[in-house]
Amino acid sequence: MAISARTALIEPGGLPRKFVAPSAFKRPHITVRGLHKTFGTNTVYNGFDLDIPRGKFISIFGPNGCGKSTLINLMAGLLPLDGGEILFDGEKVSDVRIGYVFQNYREALFPWMRARDNIAYPLKFLKIGRQEQKRKVDALVERLGIRIDLNKYPYEMSGGQQQLVSILRALVIDPEVLFLDEPFSALDYEMTLFMREQLQRIFQEIGATTLIVSHDLEEAVYLADMILLLTRAPSQVADFVDFGSPRPRTDATLADPAYVQVKAHCLDVFQREVRK
C-alpha cells in the first residue's frame, strides 16, 4: 500500500493543485467536468473536475461547508447544476439505477406507510409486482440478518430502526450507484458497527459504485477503497487517497500500519485545509 501519487496532491507551500483526472481511471464510472454550484452568494463549486472509478467504495471527507452532501446531491440529480456536467458512463443520471440513503431519515420515510412498504416503494417504479416486491424485501432483510418488525409504521420505530429502513430501501433495487449521506448518524455504537460490517458485505456482493459522506475520519478510511479529500469552498480536490486493505475490514484493520499511515496522511491534509 502506498498513498496515491496519481491524484491531485498538495503543492509545496500547502496550496492544492487543480485536479487532473488520473490516467489510471481510463474508464471512470462517474465523470464530473466544470461543475459550478452556488447558493446565494456562496460558491460551493467553481470549475470542479472529478473522475470516480467503477465499483469502488469512495468516502468523501472535508471541512464543514465544503459541499460534501451537495456533491452527492448533484450527482444523484437531487439538485440542479449551475454549470458543467455529470455523466455516468456518458449517460445522464436519469438512465442510472441510483440508491440513496438520506441523512434526515425522518423526512425521507413516508409516515403513512409501514416499514415493508417504505422499503418496497422504489420497486413500484421498476414495475415489479407485489409478490416479487415482497420476495425481494424479505430476501434482503434475511441476507442482512436484520430483526425489525416490518409491519410497524415509522413513528412506531426508533431513530436507528427508521434509518435501517432507509438503508434497506436504497439497497432493495440492486443499485448501480449507491449514495449514502452520513447513514449511521442515527444509530447507536453497536448498531453502527453491525451496519458497517453489513454494508461492506453488501458492497462486495453487488459491486455498486458507492459514495459515502462521513464526518468521522476513522470511519471514512475504514470503509473506503479511496478517500476523496475536499478543500474549503469553493471546493477542489485536495487529495484522492488509495486504501487497498483487503476486505472484510475488522478491528484488526484499525491497528494495521497501512490504515494508520493513510489516516495520518488524511488528517494532515485536512488540518492544512481547515487552517489555511
Accessible surface in RSA format (square Angstrom, percent):
REM  Atomic radii and reference values for relative SASA: ProtOr
REM  Chains: A
REM  Algorithm: Lee & Richards
REM  Probe-radius: 1.40
REM  Slices: 20
REM RES _ NUM      All-atoms   Total-Side   Main-Chain    Non-polar    All polar
REM                ABS   REL    ABS   REL    ABS   REL    ABS   REL    ABS   REL
RES MET A   1   102.81  53.2  17.98  11.9  84.83 202.0  32.03  27.2  70.78  93.8
RES ALA A   2    74.72  68.7  60.53  93.4  14.19  32.3  62.43  87.9  12.29  32.6
RES ILE A   3    43.58  24.8  28.43  21.2  15.15  36.5  28.43  20.5  15.15  41.1
RES SER A   4     7.11   6.0   0.00   0.0   7.11  16.4   5.96  12.7   1.15   1.6
RES ALA A   5    84.93  78.1  58.35  90.0  26.58  60.5  58.49  82.4  26.44  70.0
RES ARG A   6   102.90  43.2  84.69  43.2  18.22  43.4  61.90  84.6  41.00  24.9
RES THR A   7     6.15   4.4   0.12   0.1   6.03  14.4   2.87   3.9   3.28   5.0
RES ALA A   8     3.92   3.6   0.12   0.2   3.80   8.6   3.53   5.0   0.39   1.0
RES LEU A   9    50.66  28.2  50.66  36.2   0.00   0.0  50.66  35.6   0.00   0.0
RES ILE A  10    32.97  18.8  10.99   8.2  21.98  53.0  10.99   7.9  21.98  59.7
RES GLU A  11    61.15  35.1  58.98  44.6   2.17   5.2  20.85  40.3  40.30  32.9
RES PRO A  12   129.52  94.4  99.70  90.9  29.83 108.4 111.58  92.1  17.94 111.5
RES GLY A  13    81.90 101.0   0.00   N/A  81.90 101.0  41.90 115.0  40.00  89.6
RES GLY A  14    18.60  22.9   0.00   N/A  18.60  22.9  11.16  30.6   7.44  16.7
RES LEU A  15   117.16  65.2 117.16  83.8   0.00   0.0 117.16  82.3   0.00   0.0
RES PRO A  16    35.43  25.8  15.65  14.3  19.78  71.9  15.65  12.9  19.78 122.9
RES ARG A  17   103.33  43.4  99.26  50.6   4.07   9.7  40.06  54.8  63.27  38.3
RES LYS A  18   119.99  58.5 108.32  66.5  11.68  27.8  97.15  87.4  22.85  24.3
RES PHE A  19     5.00   2.5   0.56   0.3   4.44  11.6   0.56   0.3   4.44  12.7
RES VAL A  20   110.63  72.8 104.19  94.3   6.44  15.5 107.52  93.4   3.10   8.4
RES ALA A  21    38.93  35.8  21.01  32.4  17.92  40.8  21.01  29.6  17.92  47.5
RES PRO A  22     7.94   5.8   0.00   0.0   7.94  28.9   4.98   4.1   2.97  18.4
RES SER A  23    98.41  83.2  78.95 105.4  19.46  44.8  58.26 124.1  40.15  56.2
RES ALA A  24    52.20  48.0  20.24  31.2  31.96  72.7  29.89  42.1  22.31  59.1
RES PHE A  25    22.02  11.0  10.16   6.3  11.86  30.9  15.03   9.1   6.99  20.0
RES LYS A  26   181.27  88.4 148.00  90.8  33.27  79.2  97.46  87.7  83.81  89.3
RES ARG A  27   216.96  91.1 197.73 100.8  19.24  45.8  72.93  99.7 144.04  87.3
RES PRO A  28    27.30  19.9  20.66  18.8   6.64  24.1  21.01  17.3   6.29  39.1
RES HIS A  29     3.81   2.1   3.80   2.6   0.02   0.0   1.31   1.3   2.51   2.9
RES ILE A  30     0.00   0.0   0.00   0.0   0.00   0.0   0.00   0.0   0.00   0.0
RES THR A  31    31.45  22.4  31.16  31.6   0.29   0.7  20.00  26.9  11.45  17.3
RES VAL A  32     0.00   0.0   0.00   0.0   0.00   0.0   0.00   0.0   0.00   0.0
RES ARG A  33    80.32  33.7  78.42  40.0   1.90   4.5  41.61  56.9  38.71  23.5
RES GLY A  34    34.06  42.0   0.00   N/A  34.06  42.0  24.88  68.3   9.18  20.6
RES LEU A  35     0.00   0.0   0.00   0.0   0.00   0.0   0.00   0.0   0.00   0.0
RES HIS A  36    55.45  30.3  55.45  38.5   0.00   0.0  37.37  38.5  18.09  21.0
RES LYS A  37    12.80   6.2  12.80   7.9   0.00   0.0   0.13   0.1  12.67  13.5
RES THR A  38    42.02  29.9  33.43  33.9   8.59  20.5  12.46  16.7  29.56  44.7
RES PHE A  39    87.80  43.9  75.23  46.6  12.57  32.7  80.58  48.9   7.21  20.6
RES GLY A  40    77.01  95.0   0.00   N/A  77.01  95.0  43.52 119.4  33.49  75.0
RES THR A  41   149.48 106.3 113.47 115.0  36.01  85.8  89.14 119.7  60.35  91.2
RES ASN A  42    77.64  53.5  72.47  70.0   5.17  12.5  27.84  67.0  49.80  48.1
RES THR A  43    40.24  28.6  34.62  35.1   5.61  13.4  12.25  16.5  27.99  42.3
RES VAL A  44     6.07   4.0   6.07   5.5   0.00   0.0   6.07   5.3   0.00   0.0
RES TYR A  45     0.00   0.0   0.00   0.0   0.00   0.0   0.00   0.0   0.00   0.0
RES ASN A  46    85.79  59.2  75.03  72.5  10.77  25.9   2.86   6.9  82.93  80.2
RES GLY A  47    25.17  31.0   0.00   N/A  25.17  31.0  23.74  65.1   1.44   3.2
RES PHE A  48     0.06   0.0   0.06   0.0   0.00   0.0   0.06   0.0   0.00   0.0
RES ASP A  49    28.13  19.7  27.79  27.7   0.34   0.8   4.26  10.0  23.87  23.8
RES LEU A  50     0.00   0.0   0.00   0.0   0.00   0.0   0.00   0.0   0.00   0.0
RES ASP A  51     4.34   3.0   4.34   4.3   0.00   0.0   0.00   0.0   4.34   4.3
RES ILE A  52     0.00   0.0   0.00   0.0   0.00   0.0   0.00   0.0   0.00   0.0
RES PRO A  53    13.88  10.1  13.07  11.9   0.81   3.0  13.88  11.5   0.00   0.0
RES ARG A  54   128.43  53.9 111.68  56.9  16.74  39.9  58.06  79.3  70.37  42.6
RES GLY A  55    26.84  33.1   0.00   N/A  26.84  33.1  11.56  31.7  15.29  34.2
RES LYS A  56    84.57  41.3  84.57  51.9   0.00   0.0  31.16  28.0  53.41  56.9
RES PHE A  57     0.01   0.0   0.01   0.0   0.00   0.0   0.01   0.0   0.00   0.0
RES ILE A  58     0.00   0.0   0.00   0.0   0.00   0.0   0.00   0.0   0.00   0.0
RES SER A  59     0.00   0.0   0.00   0.0   0.00   0.0   0.00   0.0   0.00   0.0
RES ILE A  60     0.00   0.0   0.00   0.0   0.00   0.0   0.00   0.0   0.00   0.0
RES PHE A  61    13.32   6.7  13.32   8.2   0.00   0.0  13.32   8.1   0.00   0.0
RES GLY A  62     5.75   7.1   0.00   N/A   5.75   7.1   1.35   3.7   4.40   9.8
RES PRO A  63     3.62   2.6   1.97   1.8   1.64   6.0   3.62   3.0   0.00   0.0
RES ASN A  64   120.74  83.3 103.49 100.0  17.25  41.5  34.17  82.2  86.57  83.7
RES GLY A  65    60.25  74.3   0.00   N/A  60.25  74.3  41.96 115.1  18.29  41.0
RES CYS A  66     0.34   0.3   0.01   0.0   0.34   0.8   0.26   0.7   0.08   0.1
RES GLY A  67     9.28  11.4   0.00   N/A   9.28  11.4   6.82  18.7   2.46   5.5
RES LYS A  68     9.96   4.9   7.42   4.6   2.55   6.1   3.24   2.9   6.72   7.2
RES SER A  69    34.98  29.6  32.49  43.4   2.49   5.7  23.92  50.9  11.06  15.5
RES THR A  70    20.30  14.4  19.44  19.7   0.86   2.0   0.25   0.3  20.05  30.3
RES LEU A  71     0.00   0.0   0.00   0.0   0.00   0.0   0.00   0.0   0.00   0.0
RES ILE A  72     0.00   0.0   0.00   0.0   0.00   0.0   0.00   0.0   0.00   0.0
RES ASN A  73    31.30  21.6  31.30  30.2   0.00   0.0   0.80   1.9  30.50  29.5
RES LEU A  74     5.12   2.9   0.00   0.0   5.12  12.9   0.00   0.0   5.12  13.8
RES MET A  75     0.95   0.5   0.00   0.0   0.95   2.3   0.00   0.0   0.95   1.3
RES ALA A  76    14.65  13.5   1.55   2.4  13.10  29.8   1.55   2.2  13.10  34.7
RES GLY A  77    45.61  56.2   0.00   N/A  45.61  56.2  14.08  38.6  31.53  70.6
RES LEU A  78    89.96  50.1  61.72  44.2  28.24  71.0  65.44  46.0  24.51  66.0
RES LEU A  79    50.26  28.0  44.83  32.1   5.43  13.6  46.21  32.5   4.05  10.9
RES PRO A  80    95.16  69.4  84.01  76.6  11.15  40.5  94.59  78.1   0.57   3.5
RES LEU A  81    63.62  35.4  37.16  26.6  26.46  66.5  37.16  26.1  26.46  71.2
RES ASP A  82    71.88  50.3  36.37  36.2  35.51  84.0  18.33  43.1  53.55  53.4
RES GLY A  83    25.32  31.2   0.00   N/A  25.32  31.2  25.03  68.7   0.29   0.7
RES GLY A  84    44.48  54.8   0.00   N/A  44.48  54.8  13.90  38.1  30.58  68.5
RES GLU A  85    83.85  48.1  82.78  62.6   1.08   2.6  26.93  52.1  56.92  46.5
RES ILE A  86    17.14   9.8   5.25   3.9  11.89  28.7   5.25   3.8  11.89  32.3
RES LEU A  87    43.00  23.9  42.91  30.7   0.10   0.2  42.91  30.1   0.10   0.3
RES PHE A  88     2.86   1.4   1.25   0.8   1.61   4.2   1.25   0.8   1.61   4.6
RES ASP A  89    82.35  57.7  53.33  53.1  29.02  68.6  34.35  80.8  48.00  47.9
RES GLY A  90    54.06  66.7   0.00   N/A  54.06  66.7  25.48  69.9  28.58  64.0
RES GLU A  91    91.53  52.6  90.07  68.1   1.46   3.5  25.70  49.7  65.83  53.7
RES LYS A  92   145.39  70.9 144.54  88.7   0.85   2.0  87.48  78.7  57.91  61.7
RES VAL A  93    40.28  26.5  36.24  32.8   4.04   9.7  36.24  31.5   4.04  10.9
RES SER A  94    98.19  83.0  58.43  78.0  39.76  91.6  55.18 117.5  43.01  60.3
RES ASP A  95    94.33  66.1  60.65  60.4  33.68  79.6  22.95  54.0  71.38  71.2
RES VAL A  96    20.79  13.7   6.05   5.5  14.75  35.5   7.83   6.8  12.96  35.2
RES ARG A  97    99.45  41.8  90.72  46.2   8.73  20.8  17.88  24.4  81.57  49.4
RES ILE A  98    38.12  21.7  19.27  14.4  18.86  45.4  19.27  13.9  18.86  51.2
RES GLY A  99     1.84   2.3   0.00   N/A   1.84   2.3   1.84   5.0   0.00   0.0
RES TYR A 100    24.27  11.3  14.56   8.3   9.71  25.3  13.00   9.8  11.27  13.9
RES VAL A 101     0.36   0.2   0.36   0.3   0.00   0.0   0.36   0.3   0.00   0.0
RES PHE A 102    71.81  35.9  71.67  44.4   0.15   0.4  71.81  43.5   0.00   0.0
RES GLN A 103    77.09  43.1  71.22  52.1   5.87  14.0  15.44  32.9  61.65  46.8
RES ASN A 104    76.76  52.9  69.20  66.9   7.56  18.2  32.85  79.1  43.90  42.4
RES TYR A 105    25.13  11.7  25.13  14.3   0.00   0.0  13.40  10.1  11.72  14.5
RES ARG A 106   146.54  61.5 127.29  64.9  19.25  45.8  51.87  70.9  94.67  57.4
RES GLU A 107   144.33  82.9 111.94  84.7  32.39  77.1  45.87  88.7  98.46  80.4
RES ALA A 108    19.67  18.1   1.73   2.7  17.94  40.8  12.08  17.0   7.59  20.1
RES LEU A 109     5.30   3.0   0.89   0.6   4.41  11.1   0.95   0.7   4.35  11.7
RES PHE A 110    51.78  25.9  51.78  32.1   0.00   0.0  51.78  31.4   0.00   0.0
RES PRO A 111    74.40  54.2  71.63  65.3   2.77  10.1  72.16  59.6   2.24  13.9
RES TRP A 112   169.50  68.0 145.35  70.4  24.15  56.7 141.38  75.4  28.12  45.6
RES MET A 113    28.54  14.8  25.93  17.2   2.61   6.2  28.54  24.3   0.00   0.0
RES ARG A 114    97.41  40.9  96.87  49.4   0.54   1.3  16.02  21.9  81.39  49.3
RES ALA A 115     0.43   0.4   0.00   0.0   0.43   1.0   0.43   0.6   0.00   0.0
RES ARG A 116    57.35  24.1  57.35  29.2   0.00   0.0  29.43  40.2  27.92  16.9
RES ASP A 117    46.35  32.5  45.29  45.1   1.06   2.5   8.88  20.9  37.47  37.4
RES ASN A 118     0.00   0.0   0.00   0.0   0.00   0.0   0.00   0.0   0.00   0.0
RES ILE A 119     0.07   0.0   0.07   0.1   0.00   0.0   0.07   0.1   0.00   0.0
RES ALA A 120     6.06   5.6   6.06   9.4   0.00   0.0   6.06   8.5   0.00   0.0
RES TYR A 121    61.84  28.9  61.84  35.2   0.00   0.0  29.54  22.2  32.30  39.8
RES PRO A 122    30.60  22.3  26.18  23.9   4.43  16.1  28.58  23.6   2.02  12.5
RES LEU A 123     0.04   0.0   0.04   0.0   0.00   0.0   0.04   0.0   0.00   0.0
RES LYS A 124    92.13  44.9  76.40  46.9  15.73  37.5  46.92  42.2  45.21  48.2
RES PHE A 125   141.28  70.7 114.94  71.2  26.34  68.5 120.76  73.2  20.52  58.7
RES LEU A 126    66.82  37.2  43.95  31.4  22.87  57.5  48.60  34.1  18.22  49.0
RES LYS A 127   191.75  93.5 155.79  95.6  35.96  85.6 113.54 102.2  78.21  83.3
RES ILE A 128    39.41  22.4  30.16  22.5   9.25  22.3  34.08  24.5   5.33  14.5
RES GLY A 129    48.64  60.0   0.00   N/A  48.64  60.0  39.29 107.8   9.35  20.9
RES ARG A 130   166.11  69.7 155.36  79.2  10.75  25.6  71.90  98.3  94.20  57.1
RES GLN A 131   148.00  82.8 141.37 103.3   6.63  15.8  65.63 139.7  82.37  62.5
RES GLU A 132    68.99  39.6  65.37  49.5   3.62   8.6  33.42  64.6  35.57  29.0
RES GLN A 133    13.48   7.5  13.48   9.9   0.00   0.0   3.09   6.6  10.39   7.9
RES LYS A 134   101.50  49.5  98.55  60.5   2.95   7.0  67.94  61.2  33.56  35.7
RES ARG A 135   132.18  55.5 125.77  64.1   6.41  15.3  71.57  97.8  60.61  36.7
RES LYS A 136    40.51  19.8  35.72  21.9   4.79  11.4  10.30   9.3  30.21  32.2
RES VAL A 137     0.16   0.1   0.10   0.1   0.05   0.1   0.10   0.1   0.05   0.1
RES ASP A 138    47.55  33.3  43.01  42.8   4.55  10.7  27.53  64.8  20.03  20.0
RES ALA A 139    46.12  42.4  36.65  56.6   9.47  21.5  41.86  58.9   4.26  11.3
RES LEU A 140     7.39   4.1   4.83   3.5   2.56   6.4   6.72   4.7   0.67   1.8
RES VAL A 141    19.31  12.7  18.99  17.2   0.33   0.8  18.99  16.5   0.33   0.9
RES GLU A 142   142.98  82.1 123.08  93.1  19.90  47.4  49.60  95.9  93.38  76.2
RES ARG A 143    84.82  35.6  68.53  34.9  16.29  38.8  42.82  58.5  42.00  25.5
RES LEU A 144     2.08   1.2   0.78   0.6   1.29   3.3   0.82   0.6   1.25   3.4
RES GLY A 145    37.16  45.8   0.00   N/A  37.16  45.8  29.67  81.4   7.49  16.8
RES ILE A 146    12.87   7.3   3.39   2.5   9.48  22.8   5.76   4.1   7.11  19.3
RES ARG A 147   221.27  92.9 186.98  95.3  34.29  81.6  82.50 112.7 138.77  84.1
RES ILE A 148    27.09  15.4   5.29   3.9  21.80  52.5  12.15   8.7  14.95  40.6
RES ASP A 149    71.55  50.1  56.78  56.5  14.77  34.9  26.53  62.4  45.02  44.9
RES LEU A 150    17.47   9.7  14.02  10.0   3.45   8.7  14.02   9.8   3.45   9.3
RES ASN A 151    92.04  63.5  89.77  86.8   2.26   5.5  18.32  44.1  73.72  71.3
RES LYS A 152    76.65  37.4  75.60  46.4   1.05   2.5  34.81  31.3  41.84  44.6
RES TYR A 153    54.49  25.4  54.49  31.0   0.00   0.0  24.91  18.7  29.58  36.5
RES PRO A 154     8.90   6.5   8.83   8.1   0.06   0.2   8.90   7.3   0.00   0.0
RES TYR A 155   160.34  74.9 124.88  71.1  35.45  92.3 103.13  77.5  57.20  70.5
RES GLU A 156    87.47  50.2  61.32  46.4  26.16  62.3  22.68  43.9  64.79  52.9
RES MET A 157    13.57   7.0   1.13   0.8  12.43  29.6   3.10   2.6  10.47  13.9
RES SER A 158    64.65  54.6  49.30  65.8  15.35  35.3  52.60 112.0  12.05  16.9
RES GLY A 159    15.84  19.5   0.00   N/A  15.84  19.5   5.54  15.2  10.30  23.1
RES GLY A 160    15.52  19.1   0.00   N/A  15.52  19.1  11.29  31.0   4.23   9.5
RES GLN A 161    55.67  31.1  54.96  40.2   0.71   1.7  10.01  21.3  45.66  34.6
RES GLN A 162    10.10   5.6  10.10   7.4   0.00   0.0   0.00   0.0  10.10   7.7
RES GLN A 163     0.00   0.0   0.00   0.0   0.00   0.0   0.00   0.0   0.00   0.0
RES LEU A 164     2.29   1.3   2.21   1.6   0.08   0.2   2.21   1.6   0.08   0.2
RES VAL A 165     0.73   0.5   0.73   0.7   0.00   0.0   0.73   0.6   0.00   0.0
RES SER A 166     0.11   0.1   0.00   0.0   0.11   0.3   0.00   0.0   0.11   0.2
RES ILE A 167     2.11   1.2   2.11   1.6   0.00   0.0   2.11   1.5   0.00   0.0
RES LEU A 168     0.20   0.1   0.20   0.1   0.00   0.0   0.20   0.1   0.00   0.0
RES ARG A 169    24.62  10.3  24.09  12.3   0.53   1.3   7.60  10.4  17.02  10.3
RES ALA A 170     4.89   4.5   0.00   0.0   4.89  11.1   4.70   6.6   0.19   0.5
RES LEU A 171     4.80   2.7   2.66   1.9   2.14   5.4   2.66   1.9   2.14   5.8
RES VAL A 172     4.91   3.2   0.73   0.7   4.18  10.1   2.99   2.6   1.93   5.2
RES ILE A 173    13.91   7.9  12.66   9.4   1.25   3.0  13.47   9.7   0.45   1.2
RES ASP A 174    66.09  46.3  56.35  56.1   9.75  23.0  21.37  50.3  44.73  44.6
RES PRO A 175     4.86   3.5   0.00   0.0   4.86  17.7   0.00   0.0   4.86  30.2
RES GLU A 176    82.69  47.5  73.16  55.4   9.52  22.7  37.99  73.5  44.70  36.5
RES VAL A 177     0.00   0.0   0.00   0.0   0.00   0.0   0.00   0.0   0.00   0.0
RES LEU A 178     3.20   1.8   3.20   2.3   0.00   0.0   3.20   2.2   0.00   0.0
RES PHE A 179     0.00   0.0   0.00   0.0   0.00   0.0   0.00   0.0   0.00   0.0
RES LEU A 180     0.72   0.4   0.72   0.5   0.00   0.0   0.72   0.5   0.00   0.0
RES ASP A 181    10.79   7.6  10.79  10.7   0.00   0.0   0.03   0.1  10.75  10.7
RES GLU A 182    29.99  17.2  26.97  20.4   3.03   7.2   6.32  12.2  23.67  19.3
RES PRO A 183     0.32   0.2   0.32   0.3   0.00   0.0   0.32   0.3   0.00   0.0
RES PHE A 184    13.14   6.6   6.42   4.0   6.71  17.5   6.84   4.1   6.30  18.0
RES SER A 185    69.42  58.7  25.56  34.1  43.86 101.0  34.00  72.4  35.41  49.6
RES ALA A 186    30.28  27.8   2.64   4.1  27.64  62.9  13.77  19.4  16.51  43.7
RES LEU A 187    17.07   9.5   0.00   0.0  17.07  42.9   0.92   0.6  16.15  43.5
RES ASP A 188    97.63  68.4  81.64  81.3  16.00  37.8  46.73 110.0  50.90  50.8
RES TYR A 189   161.58  75.4 151.43  86.2  10.14  26.4 117.60  88.4  43.97  54.2
RES GLU A 190   140.20  80.5 134.89 102.1   5.31  12.6  51.12  98.9  89.08  72.7
RES MET A 191    63.86  33.1  62.95  41.7   0.92   2.2  63.57  54.0   0.29   0.4
RES THR A 192    12.81   9.1  12.81  13.0   0.00   0.0   9.02  12.1   3.80   5.7
RES LEU A 193    74.08  41.3  67.88  48.6   6.20  15.6  68.52  48.1   5.56  15.0
RES PHE A 194    63.06  31.5  58.54  36.3   4.52  11.8  62.55  37.9   0.51   1.5
RES MET A 195     2.09   1.1   2.09   1.4   0.00   0.0   2.09   1.8   0.00   0.0
RES ARG A 196    23.31   9.8  23.31  11.9   0.00   0.0   3.00   4.1  20.31  12.3
RES GLU A 197   104.76  60.1 101.54  76.8   3.22   7.7  30.81  59.6  73.94  60.4
RES GLN A 198    11.27   6.3  11.27   8.2   0.00   0.0   0.08   0.2  11.18   8.5
RES LEU A 199     4.01   2.2   2.60   1.9   1.40   3.5   3.98   2.8   0.03   0.1
RES GLN A 200     2.22   1.2   2.22   1.6   0.00   0.0   0.96   2.0   1.25   1.0
RES ARG A 201    86.86  36.5  85.77  43.7   1.10   2.6  52.20  71.3  34.67  21.0
RES ILE A 202     1.07   0.6   1.07   0.8   0.00   0.0   1.07   0.8   0.00   0.0
RES PHE A 203    16.97   8.5  14.22   8.8   2.76   7.2  16.36   9.9   0.61   1.7
RES GLN A 204    92.87  51.9  61.07  44.6  31.80  75.7  26.78  57.0  66.08  50.1
RES GLU A 205    87.69  50.3  49.21  37.2  38.48  91.6  39.17  75.8  48.52  39.6
RES ILE A 206    48.89  27.8  15.50  11.5  33.39  80.5  22.06  15.9  26.84  72.8
RES GLY A 207    41.06  50.6   0.00   N/A  41.06  50.6  25.86  71.0  15.20  34.1
RES ALA A 208     3.13   2.9   0.00   0.0   3.13   7.1   3.13   4.4   0.00   0.0
RES THR A 209     1.19   0.8   0.48   0.5   0.71   1.7   0.00   0.0   1.19   1.8
RES THR A 210     1.60   1.1   1.60   1.6   0.00   0.0   0.26   0.3   1.34   2.0
RES LEU A 211     0.00   0.0   0.00   0.0   0.00   0.0   0.00   0.0   0.00   0.0
RES ILE A 212     0.10   0.1   0.10   0.1   0.00   0.0   0.10   0.1   0.00   0.0
RES VAL A 213     0.12   0.1   0.12   0.1   0.00   0.0   0.12   0.1   0.00   0.0
RES SER A 214     1.06   0.9   0.27   0.4   0.79   1.8   0.87   1.8   0.20   0.3
RES HIS A 215    94.43  51.6  65.53  45.6  28.90  73.9  56.72  58.5  37.72  43.9
RES ASP A 216    63.63  44.6  57.48  57.2   6.15  14.6  25.82  60.8  37.81  37.7
RES LEU A 217    18.13  10.1  13.39   9.6   4.74  11.9  13.39   9.4   4.74  12.8
RES GLU A 218    62.73  36.0  61.10  46.2   1.63   3.9   8.79  17.0  53.94  44.0
RES GLU A 219    13.24   7.6  13.24  10.0   0.00   0.0   0.06   0.1  13.18  10.8
RES ALA A 220     0.15   0.1   0.00   0.0   0.15   0.3   0.15   0.2   0.00   0.0
RES VAL A 221     0.00   0.0   0.00   0.0   0.00   0.0   0.00   0.0   0.00   0.0
RES TYR A 222    24.71  11.5  24.71  14.1   0.00   0.0   9.93   7.5  14.79  18.2
RES LEU A 223     0.16   0.1   0.16   0.1   0.00   0.0   0.16   0.1   0.00   0.0
RES ALA A 224     0.00   0.0   0.00   0.0   0.00   0.0   0.00   0.0   0.00   0.0
RES ASP A 225    26.76  18.7  23.48  23.4   3.28   7.8   5.70  13.4  21.06  21.0
RES MET A 226     3.73   1.9   3.73   2.5   0.00   0.0   1.71   1.5   2.02   2.7
RES ILE A 227     0.00   0.0   0.00   0.0   0.00   0.0   0.00   0.0   0.00   0.0
RES LEU A 228     0.00   0.0   0.00   0.0   0.00   0.0   0.00   0.0   0.00   0.0
RES LEU A 229     3.20   1.8   3.20   2.3   0.00   0.0   3.20   2.2   0.00   0.0
RES LEU A 230     2.78   1.5   0.00   0.0   2.78   7.0   0.00   0.0   2.78   7.5
RES THR A 231     3.24   2.3   3.24   3.3   0.00   0.0   0.49   0.7   2.75   4.2
RES ARG A 232    99.82  41.9  94.51  48.2   5.31  12.6  34.88  47.7  64.94  39.4
RES ALA A 233    37.14  34.1   9.88  15.2  27.26  62.0  10.00  14.1  27.14  71.9
RES PRO A 234    72.05  52.5  63.18  57.6   8.87  32.3  63.18  52.2   8.87  55.1
RES SER A 235     0.00   0.0   0.00   0.0   0.00   0.0   0.00   0.0   0.00   0.0
RES GLN A 236    37.15  20.8  37.15  27.1   0.00   0.0  23.95  51.0  13.20  10.0
RES VAL A 237     0.02   0.0   0.02   0.0   0.00   0.0   0.02   0.0   0.00   0.0
RES ALA A 238     0.04   0.0   0.04   0.1   0.00   0.0   0.04   0.1   0.00   0.0
RES ASP A 239     1.14   0.8   1.14   1.1   0.00   0.0   0.00   0.0   1.14   1.1
RES PHE A 240     0.00   0.0   0.00   0.0   0.00   0.0   0.00   0.0   0.00   0.0
RES VAL A 241     0.00   0.0   0.00   0.0   0.00   0.0   0.00   0.0   0.00   0.0
RES ASP A 242    33.65  23.6  33.65  33.5   0.00   0.0  16.89  39.8  16.75  16.7
RES PHE A 243     0.71   0.4   0.00   0.0   0.71   1.8   0.00   0.0   0.71   2.0
RES GLY A 244    62.85  77.5   0.00   N/A  62.85  77.5  37.12 101.9  25.74  57.6
RES SER A 245    14.32  12.1   4.18   5.6  10.14  23.4   5.76  12.3   8.56  12.0
RES PRO A 246   109.78  80.0  95.47  87.0  14.31  52.0 106.58  88.0   3.20  19.9
RES ARG A 247    41.29  17.3  15.52   7.9  25.77  61.4  14.00  19.1  27.29  16.5
RES PRO A 248    94.69  69.0  83.21  75.9  11.48  41.7  83.21  68.7  11.48  71.4
RES ARG A 249     7.93   3.3   0.69   0.4   7.24  17.2   0.06   0.1   7.86   4.8
RES THR A 250    70.77  50.3  65.87  66.8   4.90  11.7  60.18  80.8  10.60  16.0
RES ASP A 251   118.71  83.2 108.62 108.1  10.09  23.9  36.60  86.1  82.11  81.9
RES ALA A 252    74.43  68.4  58.08  89.6  16.35  37.2  66.60  93.8   7.83  20.7
RES THR A 253    11.54   8.2   7.54   7.6   3.99   9.5   3.59   4.8   7.95  12.0
RES LEU A 254    64.69  36.0  54.01  38.6  10.68  26.8  54.01  37.9  10.68  28.7
RES ALA A 255    80.97  74.4  57.40  88.6  23.57  53.6  64.22  90.4  16.75  44.4
RES ASP A 256    44.52  31.2  39.22  39.0   5.30  12.5  13.07  30.8  31.45  31.4
RES PRO A 257   107.25  78.2  99.06  90.3   8.19  29.8 103.61  85.5   3.64  22.6
RES ALA A 258    21.20  19.5  16.60  25.6   4.60  10.5  19.67  27.7   1.52   4.0
RES TYR A 259     5.36   2.5   5.36   3.0   0.00   0.0   5.36   4.0   0.00   0.0
RES VAL A 260    79.06  52.0  77.46  70.1   1.61   3.9  78.19  67.9   0.87   2.4
RES GLN A 261    90.18  50.4  82.79  60.5   7.40  17.6  32.77  69.8  57.41  43.5
RES VAL A 262     0.00   0.0   0.00   0.0   0.00   0.0   0.00   0.0   0.00   0.0
RES LYS A 263    65.56  32.0  65.56  40.2   0.00   0.0  30.23  27.2  35.33  37.6
RES ALA A 264    58.03  53.4  47.21  72.9  10.82  24.6  52.49  73.9   5.54  14.7
RES HIS A 265    44.06  24.1  37.70  26.2   6.36  16.3  30.13  31.0  13.94  16.2
RES CYS A 266     0.00   0.0   0.00   0.0   0.00   0.0   0.00   0.0   0.00   0.0
RES LEU A 267    74.93  41.7  74.93  53.6   0.00   0.0  74.93  52.6   0.00   0.0
RES ASP A 268    65.91  46.2  64.09  63.8   1.82   4.3  18.96  44.6  46.96  46.8
RES VAL A 269     0.87   0.6   0.87   0.8   0.00   0.0   0.87   0.8   0.00   0.0
RES PHE A 270    51.12  25.6  48.41  30.0   2.71   7.1  51.12  31.0   0.00   0.0
RES GLN A 271    63.89  35.7  62.89  46.0   1.00   2.4  12.16  25.9  51.73  39.2
RES ARG A 272    80.51  33.8  72.15  36.8   8.36  19.9  48.87  66.8  31.64  19.2
RES GLU A 273     1.00   0.6   1.00   0.8   0.00   0.0   0.81   1.6   0.19   0.2
RES VAL A 274    49.96  32.9  41.12  37.2   8.83  21.3  41.12  35.7   8.83  24.0
RES ARG A 275   186.37  78.2 151.60  77.3  34.76  82.8  59.17  80.9 127.19  77.1
RES LYS A 276   125.12  61.0  62.34  38.3  62.78 149.5  83.41  75.1  41.71  44.4
END  Absolute sums over single chains surface
CHAIN  1 A    12718.5       9948.4       2770.2       7026.8       5691.8
END  Absolute sums over all chains
TOTAL         12718.5       9948.4       2770.2       7026.8       5691.8
